[in-house]
Amino acid sequence: MTNLTHLPASELIALAETWIGQLEYSKGNHWPLRTVAGDTAPGDVFRELVERVKESILPQEPAMPNIFQQIIDRFGRDVQINKIQEEALELALAINHLKCPTKDNTEENLYSELADMAIMMEQAEILFDKTRIHTEMYFKLNRFRDKYLGDVVENR
């Protein structure tokens, strides 16, 4: 079994949630999920583990999920959906400017726009169906892995 004790709590939770998402996706497709321990993890047990870890660790960290909902409540669903579009465009422009020799753009702007987009994606998971987003994400990642990384994954 891989030692995960060196990971920060937030990364452990994200990893566990990723596994849960893979389990949710694999249920309908009958694809086995191998965790870092190499065995198949039952989704309900894993979900409970994530909830217990969240309850015991996250209160010590800032309560960020609440702020995303507060922003949505303050400005409204439609405004925040438009903000997602705006931030996506600003990120695309920042990336484009990095490649343009006539633009005086720094990596600092890129990281600022990446942070803005990360904030908006957190809100997108509230505004839209988080499960559907993650299911589609896992489908695409699995498809990419099978198409382009199949031999790399098998060699590990």
Secondary structure, DSSP 8 states (H G I E B T S, - for coil): ----TTS-HHHHHHHHHHHHHHHHHHHHHT-----TTSS---HHHHHHHHHHHHHHHGGGS--HHHHHHHHHHHH-HHHHHHHHHHHHHHHHHHHHHHT-TT----HHHHHHHHHHHHHHHHHHHHHTTHHHHHHHHHHHHHHHIIIIIHHHHHT-
